[in-house]
Amino acid sequence: MTFDGTEEVYNKIKNYIYKDGESPYYKVIANVKKLLKEGITISVRMNCDHHNAENLKELIKELDSHFKNEGNFSMYVWPLFEIGFKRTPEEKEKLYKSVLELENLLLGLGYPMSHKLHSGIKGVHCMVDSGDSVTISPKGDIGMCEHYIDKDFIGHIDNPYEKDFNIIHQWRNYVPANELCEDCPLYPICLKMKGCPDEVACEEHQKNYWIEHYKLDLVSNYMMDKDQQNNNCCGKDNCNNPNKN
């Protein structure tokens, strides 16, 4: 599920019409609490752009106050996809800096990074090239990506064996390496989809963002391992006792 900001921002972006005086934002909060109570895992995605980056700092603190002790709750930040518009290089650089600030805030509150550093060779980029996932629109159209379901359909659920393989191949082609790849430490795990509207050829600020992102992931892993060791420890005075069973 997604949150785009605190109550005022969320309700404005969603453009809800108030009929009973209840805030849609707090209605969603209440629904999340009900789902967590039933043991359902909830991951909140916060779409970030220049217009709401500062507000997301307040949202993170607010959601943390509601769900901090819920083991099945997590949240992460992601740049808003460029659908119907394009950012300038300066806007992209500013956006990635904002995302890193928010990720640092999440890390400080104890939330792990959503996109983890792979321990081995990365085989697929996402659901598009995984070969085992599709997305279905409300009208039954079958698409390749959950974020783009308004066009480029490959078929329909009424005819599941009839597929447009031209569109499938267009989506699954990979972006070739460029000069930025030569010294990039992430190159062995970098797979960028040529058919994805949001996956263009890598740019310097994008490269730097992912390097810093995965550094934060390493810090996150270290903190989680450290906390686990502390939780498993039998006590400060006994931890260093070689005779303790």
Buried (B, 14 or more C-beta within 10 A) or exposed (E): EEBBBBBEBBBEBEEBEEEEEEBBBEEBBEEBBEBBEEEEEBEBBBBBBEEBBEBBBEBBEBBBEBBEEBEBBBBBBBBBBEEEEEBEEEEBBBBBBBBBBBBEBBBEEEBBBBEEBEEEEEEBBBBBBEEEEBBBEEEEBBBBBEBBBEEBBBBBEEEEEEBEEEBBEBBBEBBEBEEBBEEBEBEEBBEBBBBBEBBEEBBEBBBBBBEBBBEBBEEBBEBEEEEEEEEEEEEEEEEEEEEEE
